[in-house]
Amino acid sequence: MRTMRNLLTTALTCSTALLAGCANLAVSTPHTASDTIGLSTIDVPKIVHPDGETPAWWFRAGAAQAAARHAMSGKAKNVILFVGDGMSLPTVAAARILDGQRKGAPGEENMLSWETFPHTALSKTYNTDTQTPDSAGTMTAMAAGVKTRSGVLGIGQDAARGDCAGALRSPVLSLWELAASSGLATGVITTTRVTHATPAATFTHSPDRNWENDAEVSAPAAAAGCTDIARQLVETPYGRGPDVLMGGGRANFFPATERDAEYDDTTGLRLDGLDLVAEWKRRHPDGHYVWNAAQFAAAPKSAPMLALFEPSHMQFEHDRSKDRAGEPSLAEMTRSAIERLRNNPNGYVLLVEGGRIDHAHHYGNAYRALTDTIAMSEAVAVAASMTSADDTLILVTADHAHTMTFAGYPVRGNPILGKVRGSSGEGSNPSGYATDATGQTYTTLGYANGPGHVGATDQQQEGPKTFQHEVSGYQEAKDGRPDLADVDTEHPDYLQESTVPLSNETHGGEDVGIWARGPGAEAVRGSLEQNTIFHILLQATPKLRERLCAAGLCNADGLPVELPKPADFRR
């Protein structure tokens, strides 16, 4: 007979290797041993990928990975998930250096706020149908505990993109819906439209991430019963929905007949005549709707808030000061959200997204991507200062990567946005700029693809490109790489060179980082499937975990292992 030590070793080995084929082995642990909580093995059927994948399988597999890492040892009252959209590891490293250099230091020794957190891991970001993912599928994985297809929100992979009937058959319950159903406060903050993919995955179920207002929903889909994302956010059947909802995208909430409060040449986008802001107010009679900086500052800190600062996305952090009506920073929105949500004695679940990191990368503009990353670091610092690691789990991650590269051999302290000063080999030559094989200088940061390609377009001539470069076609570069000697590559509008000409830079498929602090953070280690993030947050929060157990979805050890049916949690 095996010893207990051997049993625990076997359990841990099986759980961490379950996706490699170790399955169908169940080992129990003593329920009375506090140091073994969460180490019980969850039986995960061995399958053939991808044909054997189902939402139920993904949910159980994610639960097993989290349990093997002791996530249930956490006793969190509150959960804050920070998502830097498109925040690849090179983005983190470059932003760290830029932040340090702005403070007058060489930069490399600097640390962003979350890099001080004690627990780290890597997240595998692929969607069930793509090697390189999109934000809808990745955020669904983190929000609901199941991997799914690219382009869909809050539904399982058995429904194809655009398939309304399939989507109605396969919704998956998000952590935010579960929290609202369980009496916790909920919040969603973003610098994008609140109807954009990442924030939308918290309270909506849609077979197409682009169905942000009713005008975007196809007639057959509408007839079949699918509704748009903005309407779902407000009319959600899970509690009152988000108690705090902040970001851009107000055009999706107002009728096309109504002129925008800030921009006289802009109207709402809804064709159904609905005023969803009025509906949110009806559901939150004590709440406040704001759309500018002055209203935001004046609103009572004890009440729910709907804040929609732009018809579309909010400004990049670099451009925020130019907004005519004023916009709060991500850090200011984070502070405001926590001040409101912490009034709920049951706790809260909050999403904070630095959403425009992604957009800047798509534009091929490292300056804005890094500046927005620094802005998110400031928001994380605010959250850490306002909460206790004793009762609040803070997890920082990205939904996917981008193609920005960090290369060359620049000397220490070289401007991260500048040209490489030093050797083009593994030696050091700090006295001059490094050159490529044709004798031209080059920058530390670049992109594998995107609008920064040096060929001529219908918008800009051959050579260096500048923000914002809306491209409809490229010509082959006739003169090769441009001479950057007199080009200010540190200018906010400079677009780093891209190797492959594309109108829009693409996501990257590599792993992204996870950083965590607070109850249950010890589970953040190793290499994780992205949907395991949901299970770590869930297992570390007793009130949410117990709600699923009360519904009969847990195993004998109190671990949620069965996929919830969203309809069972409506209230």
N, C-alpha and C positions, 0 to 999 in steps of 0.2 A: 504493500500500500504506500502511495506517495505521501510524503510529508506535506504539511500545509504550505511550507515555503515553495515546494515544487508545484503545488496547485496554483499559487498566486503567480509564479513565474510563467507557467503555461498560459494562464488567463491573460496576462499582460501581453505576452508574445502573440497570442492569437488575435487579440483585439487590435493591436497596432499593425498587424500584418494582414488584416482581414481582406483588404482590397487586392492583395497579392494571392489570395486563394485559400488562406487558413480560415476554415469555416466549419459550421456544424459541430463545433466542440463547445460544450457548455460545462463550465466549472463554477460551482457556487462558492461563496465565501461566507464566513460567519457574520450574521447581521449585527452582532453585539460588538464587533471589533471596530472601533472608530477609525483606526488607521487603515482600514481596508474599504471604507466607503467609496463606492464608485469603481472598485476594481473587479466587480463581478463581470463575468463574461456574458456578452449578449450574443445569442446564436444568430449569425448572419449567413443565410444560405449562399453557398458557392454558386456563382452564375457565370455565364459567358457574356463578356462585354462586346458591344453595347446592347445586344438583343435581350439580355436578361434583366436589364435595368428597369425599374418601376419607381414611382414616387415612394411607395412603401419600403422598397429595398433601400433607397437612398436614405430615408429617414432612419431606419434601423442601423444602417452602416455608420451614419454620422453619430448616432447615439452611442454606438460601440466605441468609436474613436474618442469621444469626449469622456465616456465613463472610464476607459483605460487610463486616461490622464488625470483621474481623480477630480473631475469637475464638480461632482456632488459634494465635495468637502466644503465648497463655498456656501456662504450664507448671505447673499447679497439682497439688499432691500431695493436698490436702484441699479439700473443698467444704462450706460451711455455707450453707444456705438458710434465712433467717428470713422467716416469713410472718405478718404482722399481719392476722388474719382480719377483713375488713370495714374495714381501716384506710385510709379515704379520705383524699384530700389535705386536706380541711377538718379531719379528725380529727388528722392530723399537725400542722397549723398550730395548732389549739386546744390539743393536748397540749404542744406546744413552749412556748406561752405559759403554760399552767398550771404546767408544770415550772419555768419561770423565776420565776413569781410565788411559788411555794412556796419558792424560794431567796431571796426578798426583792427581786427585781428587777422592772422593769415587765413583762418577759416576752417582748415581741416580738423582742428581740435574741437571745434564747436559741436554742440549737440542740440537738436530740436527737442521740444518739450517731451514728446513721447519716448525719445531715445533714452531717457532716464528711467523708464519703467523697468521693473525687474524681470519680466517674462516676455520671451519672444518666440516666434515660430515663422514658418513659411506656409503660404496658402496656395494650393493648386487651383487655378482659376478657370479651366476649360469648361465650356458648356457641353451638354450631352450630344450636340450635333456639330460643334466647331472646336478646333484646337485653340484658336484665338477667340476669346469671348466678347460679348457685349455686356453693357451695364444692366440690362433687364434680367438676363439669365443669372448673372453673378449675384445681383442683389437679392433675387428670389432665393438663391441658395443660402445666403446669409440670413435672410429674413424669415424663411419658412423651413429650412433644414433639409431641402431636397434640391439636387441639381436639376436643371431643366434646359430647354432650348434657348438659343439666342433669339432675342426680340420679344419674348413673352414675359408677362408679369403675373406672379402669384398663381400660376397653374403648373401642373406637372408636364413632363416631357411627352406624354401620350397624346397631347393636343398640338397640332402643327400651328405655326404662325398664321394668323388670319382666320383660324377655324373657330368660329363663335360657338357652334354646338359642342365641339370638343372642349373648349374652355369652360363652358357651363357645367360639363360633366366632371372636370378635374381641377377644381380650385384647391389650393393648399393654404392652411391657416398660418398667418404670420405671427411673429412674436408680439407685434403691436396690437393685432386683433385679439390675441389671447390676453394681453395685459388689459386692454380696454374692457374685455368681457369679465375680467377678474377683479375689477374695481381699482386698478392702478391708473395713474395719470399717464398720458402718452404725448410725445412731442416729436415733430419732424421739422428740421431746419436744413435749408440748402441755399446755395448761391445760384442755383439754376431755377428753372420753373419748378414749382412744387409738384407739377404733373409730369415732370421728367422721370426717366426710368428709375433712378435710385430711390428718390423719395416715394414714388408711386408704388413701389413694391411693398410698402408698409401696410397699406389699407385697400389695395385694389387687386382685381383679377381680370386680366385682359389678354387676349391672344395677340395683341399688337401694341407695342409700346407707343406707337404714333397716334393712337386714338385718344388724344389729350382733351378734345372737346367733341361735342356731338357732330359737328361738321366733318370731322375726320372719320367717323364711323360709317362704314359702308351701309347702304340701304338694306341689303339682305341680312347683315349682322344685327342692325337695329331691329328689324322685324323678328329676328330669332331671339331677341331678348338681351343682347349685349348693350351695355351703356358705356359712356365715355369715362375717362379716368378722373377728370375734375368732379364729375357728378358722384362717382363712387367714393372719392375722398370725403365729400361732405355728407352724403346720404348713407354711409356705411352702417350696417346693422349691428356693429360691434361697439356697444356702449354709445358714447356720444361722438366717437371718432377722435381725431387728434385734438387735444386740449390746447396745444400750441402748434401752429402751422405757419412757418415763416419762409419766405423766399420770393421768387418772381413768379410770373405767369398769370397775372390777374386777368388778361384778356380771355383766358379760358373759362372764367367764372362769370362773365357778363355777356348780355345779349349784343348782337351785332348792331343793334339800334342805339346802343348807349355809348357816348363818347368817353374816352379815357379821361380820368381826373387830372392827369399830369401832362399828357401829350394831346394837343387839340386835333392832330391829324390821325389819331388812332382810335379805333373802336373795339368793343368786345368781339369775340369770335363765335359766340353761340348762336345757332339758328333756331333753337327751340324756345327762345324767349326767357329762359330761366335766369334768375339772378341768384347764383349760388352763394354769394356773400350774405344775402338776406336769409337764405336757408341755414347757413352756419350760425348766424346770429340767433335764429329761432331755436336751434339746438343748444346754443350756449347763451342763454338770456343774460348771464352775468359777464359775458365776454366782450372784447373790444376788437374792432376791425381798424387797421391802420395801413396807410400806404406811403408815408413819408417819414423822414427822420424826426421831425418835430412831434408828430403824433405818437411815434414809437417811444420817444423819451417821456412823454406826458402820461402815457397809459398806466393805470394802476398796476402795481406789481403782484397783486393778489388775484388777478382775474385771468381767465383764458384769453388767448390772443390769436387772431388771424392777421397776418402781416404779408401783404403782397406789394412789393416795392417797385416792380416793373411790369409792363405788359408781357414781356418775354423774360429772358434771363436777367439776373442782376448784373451789375457791372463787375468787370475784373477788379481785383483789389487796386491795381495800379491806376485805374480809371475812376474809382469810386468817388473821389473828391470832385469830379466834373459833373456828377449827377445834379440836375437842377433842383430836385426836391430833397436830395440827401438820402443816403442809404447807410444803415449801420454796418459795421464790420461783422465778420463771422464771430469774432470773440464777443462783441456786444450782444449779438443775437443769442449766443450760447448762455451768457450771463442772465439775460432776460428770461430765457426758457427755464433755466434751473430755478430762478427765483419764483416762478409760477408753479412749476411742477412739484417742487418740494413741499408745497402746502398740502398735498395729499398724504395722509398718514400711512396709506398702504404702499407708497413708493411710486416709482415711475420708470418708464422705458423711453429713452430719447435717442433719436438719430440726428447726428450732425454731419452734413456732407459738405466738403470743400469741392463743389461740383465743377467749378470752372478751370481747375487744374487740367482736366481732360480736354476742355475746349481749346485752351491755349496750345496744348500739344497738337491737337488736330490742325490748328492754324500754323504749326511749325515755329511757334514763338516761345522759346525757352524762358525769356524774361518774365512774361506773365505767368507761365506755369510755375516757376519757382517762387515768384512773389505771392501767388495764391497758396502755395504750399506753406510758406512762412506764416501767412495769415491763419492757416489752419493750426499751425503749431501754437500760435497765440491763443486760439480758441481752446485747444487742449489744455494749455496752461491755466486758463480761467476755470475750466471744469475741474481740474485737479485741485486748485486752490479753494474751490467752493464746496468740495465734497470730501468725505473721509474714506480712506482705503479700508476702513473697518466695515462699511456697509454699502459702498458703491463700487461696482465693477465697471471700469473704463477699458474699452478695447479699441485700439486704433489699427486700421488696415486700409487696404485699397481693394477696389473691385477687380481691377485688371491693370496691366502695364501698358507702356507705350514704346515706341521705337527710338526714343532719344538715347544717344550713346554718350558715354563719358570716356574719352580716349586720348591717345597721345602720351607724351611724357613731360607735362609742364612742371616747372619747378614749384616747390611748395610756396603757397601764397599767391600764385599766379591768378589773376582775375578769372573766376570761373566762367564768365561770359566772354572772356577775351580770347585773343589768339595765343596759341601755345608758345611760350617762351621757354626754351630749353632744347634738349637734343631730340632728334627724330628717332633715336634709338634708345637703348637702356642706359646711356650715359647722361651726363649733365652738362649743359652749356648755357648757364643762366644769362649770359651776356647778349644773346640774340634770339630771334624767333626761329622756331623749327620750320622746316620747309618740306613739302612733299617731293615726290620724285621728279616733278617738273620745275621745282624751284619756287613754288608758291606757298605762302603761309596758310595756316588752317586753324580752326577754332577747336577748343577742347570739346565742346558740345556739338553734336550734329544729329541728324535724323536719318534713319534707313530709308524712309520715303516721305513724301509730302510736298507742300507747295513751295518749299525753299530751294527746289532744284534750280540750277543756274540757267537753264534754257529759257528762251524768250516765250512769253505767253501773249494772249490778247490784251492783258492788263499791264504787264511790266516787261521792260526790255531785258535782253540777255544780261546776266550778271547777278549780283546780290539782290535779294528780294526783301520787301518790307511789308509789315503788317498794315492792313489786313489784305491778303492776297487772294481775291476771289478768282479762281482759275476755271476757264472753260476749255482750254487746250494748250499744249506745250509744243514747242519746236525743239529739235535737237540742238544742243549747245554747239556752236560752230567754233568757238575759241577756247574750249575747255574751261577749267576752273578759273574764276576771276582773281585778279590781284587784290588782296584784302589790305594792302599796306595803308591805304588812306580811308579804309572803311571802319566806322565805329561799330564794332560787333557787340559792344556793351549797351548800345542804344536800345531802349525798350521796344522799338518797332523793328529791330533787325530780325530777320528770319534765318535761323541756322540752316546751313546747306543740307539738302537731302540727296541721297544717292539715286533713288527712283522717283521720277516725276509723277506726283499724284495731286489732284485738286484738294485732297484732304488726307492728312497723315493717318495711319491706321493704329489700332491697338497693337500691343505686343502680347505674346502668349506665355511669357515666363512667369514664374512664381512671384508673388508679392509678399511683403512683410506683414507680420502681426505683432503688436506690442500691447501688453496688458498690465493693469494694476488693480488690486482689490480682491474681494472674495471670489475664489474660483480661478484667479489669474494663473495659478500654478499649472493649470491644464494647457496653457498656451506654450507648447514646446514641440519640437520636432517638425515634421512635414505633415500638413493636414489637408484633407479635402476641404474645399471652401465651405461646404454646407455644414461642416463640423462646428463652425463658429456659432451658428444658431444653437446647437446642442450644448456648447459650453455655456452660453448665456442662459439657456433654459435650465440646465442642471444646477447651475450655481445660484439660482433664484428660487428658494423654496416655495414662495407663494404661487409662482407660475407652474412649477413642477407639480405641486400638490393639486392644482386645478385639473391637470391632465390625469393624474392618478385617480381623482374623484370620478372622472369619466371612464375609468376602467382601461386606460391606455398604458399603464405601467406594468413592469414585471414584478416579481416577488420582492425585489430589492428597492422598489420605489423609483425605478428608472423609466421615464417615458420612452417606449420603444415602438408603439403602434401609431401610424399616421392618423392625426386627428381629422375628423370631418368638420369643415368650417361651419356648416349649418347647425351643429350641436352647440356652438358657442355664441350664437347670436343672442343679443339681449337689448 
